[in-house]
């Protein structure tokens, strides 16, 4: 494996996950306390875990050669 560039969101699967959260349900979210932010993000991550197709799609959008590890079809 070669070296990764210092900043390469296109090769980082968690960037797609974060985009799902911040661009959808957390858009314009402005908590007043850090604890509130943490609780909300944890709740949204639990919610996202219940939708594996969204997670697969986010991971498959990377430019990493891991697509054969993340099947396109949803597991039944």
N, C-alpha and C positions, 0 to 999 in steps of 0.2 A: 504494500500500500504506500502511496506517495504522501507527501505533506499536503495538508489542507491550507488554503489561504487564510490569513488572519480573520477576515470577515467574509463569510460565504453563506448567506441565508438560503441560497438555492440548493445547498447540499446539507442543510440542517433540518431534519424532519420535524423538530419541535417548533420551528418557525411557522409551519403550516397549521399546527395545532393552536399556537398562540393567535394566528390570524383568525381562525374559526371563532375563538373566544372574543377577542377584542373587536372584531368587525361585525359581530352578530349581536349576541345578548349583552355584551359589556360595552357596546358603543355608547359614548357619552356618559359612562358611569363615573361618578365622582364621589367616592366614599370620604367621610370626614375623619375616620380613624383607620390606622393600619390594620388593626384587628378585624374591622369590618371588611376591608379589602381581602384579607387572607380568607375569611369565612366565605366570602362570595366566590372567590376564585376556586376554592376547594369544592364548593357546591357545584359550580359550573363544570369542573373537571369530572366530578362524579356523574353529572348529567351527560357529558360527552362520552364517558365510558359505556353508557347504555346505547350509543349509536356508533357501533364499530365501522359502519360504512363510511361515515364522515372521517373517522380516524384513518382508515385505509386510504381514502382519497387524498388527505393531507400528506400522508407519507409518500404516496405514489407520485406526487407532484415534485419531489426532489429530483435532482439530477444524479443521485447516487444509483449505482447498479444493484439495488436491493429489491427491485420490482418483482423478481421471481419469488421473493420471500413474503411478499404482501399481495395475495391474490386479489384480483379485481372484483370477483363475485363475493357476495356476503356469505358468511358461514351460517349454516342453518342450525 
